[in-house]
Amino acid sequence: MSPTRTTPCTIVIKLGTSSIVHEETHQPLLSTLSSVVETVVHLRKQGHKVVLVSSGAIGVGLKRMNVARKPKSLAGKQALAAIGQGRLIALYDELFGHLEQPIAQVLLTRGDISDRTRYLNAVNTLNELLSMGVVPIVNENDTISVSEIKFGDNDTLSAITSSMIHADYLFLLTDVDGLYTANPRKDPNAKQIEVVTSISAIRSQVSTTTLGSSLGTGGMETKIIAAEIATGAGVTTVITSSKRPEIMFTIIEYHNSLLVSTPVAESSEEITIPLIRPPHTVFMPSLTPMRDLKAWTSHTLFPAGSVVIDAGAHRVLSRRESGGRLLAAGVVGVMGAFASGQAVRIVIRASDGDSATEIPSAQPSRPASPRRLSIAIGTLSRSSSSGNLESPDIEAVSPSPQLSEDDVVEVGRGLAMYNYAQISKIRGLNSSHLAQVLGYADSEYVVENITIRVPPRPTEAK
């Protein structure tokens, strides 16, 4: 039965290693791949634009070199990725070629899109490929990636890709048909969660540590992180089984039917038969998705340092009317060395942590350097009166306490408008004093395009 024609959408499909190669023999799973390819081509014929994010390069490399298991060394993994990537894209080209569907290979690292210009170039290339009727096949460029510029896993890469092209749907195809309260392979009482409206709330209801294959880099936890990124950008995210990729037609039709309000039939002959819900878990998109620049700042940039804010600034930034812009008055210090225009973490001191409800970050908090970082705190006057205001050099700041990553809590990210030394000089000051202290004032804000991901507790957010 051919799929029903629906409103054209932009769709990103992520296919994991466990769906591409056998976990033990490393043989390509041709039946699954063929079904996915056929489904993608049928989606294209319906008018949808489709991007395929595919893992599997290392798995294919293992088979080619007759290696039993994935090596532990970075160089070993990168070598196998280089061997396997060419064979993987050749396999896709052959399968899609039988159906006369052109494809394109797109290899990315976080470093490629951490520069705003290169990020926009990648966006333009993907959009141009889609307008040409090509199916881009995206993978991380593992051969040159190091930990500082890796996405970490292709679940995250697929979420960032869906954000880049403003996709309507992100399908995370895996070896189970949705998110469960426990591992359904081991726990007969595990129940599928059909709809997720709050990712922070769902984390306490599910067990995500037992799923995933020995060849993959993630499991169900990485899919929840990916859903958090994608839904924040306004993308409906679905977890379903790769064994039946054609179910994507029914899922799209089902959710599109929910968006259309059917008028009450005047005639008893007009009866609408409701669609049966196909097995899947859907993460509902945010009603207020992040703008492109905020999404880029929050998810694609590796932060160069941190700006420490007080609880009052945290409360203000959590409100939409703040515009995601931080005044110097709310800054109590800086951590690490960063330049103007670089991404920074927005953190509060752990001693102020009672004002925040901690939510696991999509990216782990990492220091700007392995050593303990110093924070310069409040030696300048906070007075807003126009009197004698000294402008001490950064070297003149009084000895500061030593803070480690355990002493702070990341609550958001943004783009620094001044470098670390300048922000250290103007911390705690009224914006009217910036030009007097620095000799110029390009902006009254020290950090812009801030996305607060850990809000204050409701009792504190007054």
Protein Blocks (a to p, Z undefined) as FASTA:
>chain_A
ZZdddddddddddddfklmbcfklopacfklmmmmmmmmmmmmmnopacddddehklmmm
mmmnopabdcfbfklmmmmmmmmmmmmmmmmmmmmmmnopacddddddfklmmpmklmmm
mmmmmmmmmmnopacdddddfklgcfklcghiaklmmmmmmmmnopabdcdddfbfbdcf
bdfklmmkbccdfbdcbfklmmmmpccklgccfkbmbdfklmmmmmmmmmmnopacdddd
fklmmlmmmmmmmmmmmmpccdddfbfklccddddddddddddddfbdcdfklmmmmmmp
ccfbdcdddfklmmmmmpmklnopacfklpgbdedjddehiacdddddfklmmmpccddd
fbdcddfbfbdcdddehkbcfbfbdcddddddfklpccdddddfklpccfbdcddfbdfk
lmmmmgoiafklmmmmnopafbfbfbghiacfbdcdfklmZZ
